[in-house]
């Protein structure tokens, strides 16, 4: 179930960011981004820290390899996060 608040429950900063994403990509911001910005104190800060460590922290894989694997897994899982 998708929460309707994710369509409008943001301050001016995230609203501008989402508008730029739509302008540049022609698509709305992904729901994952909307969730992170909606409740940064509850979920967003921890999720960003975890994701940053997984995607940019020390690894035998390059950043590009990790991004490619994330995109591939999202596509295979038919995830909306992979446009």
C-alpha positions, 0 to 999 in steps of 0.5 A: 500500500502506498501512503497518499502523504508521500504525494504532498507531505514535504517542505519547500526544499524537497518540493524543489528537488522533486520538481527538478527531478521531474524537469530533468528526467521527465518522471516523478521522483522515485517513491524511495526518495520520497520516503527518505525525505518524508521522515528523515528523523525516523527513517531517512537518516538511517537509510541514507547512512546504510545505503551510502556505506553499501554503495560507497564504502570499502569493497572489492567491487567498484562503485560502478559495479555496485550500481550496475548490480543494484540496477540489475537486481531491481530490473529482475525484481521488476522494481519501480526503483529501476526506471 
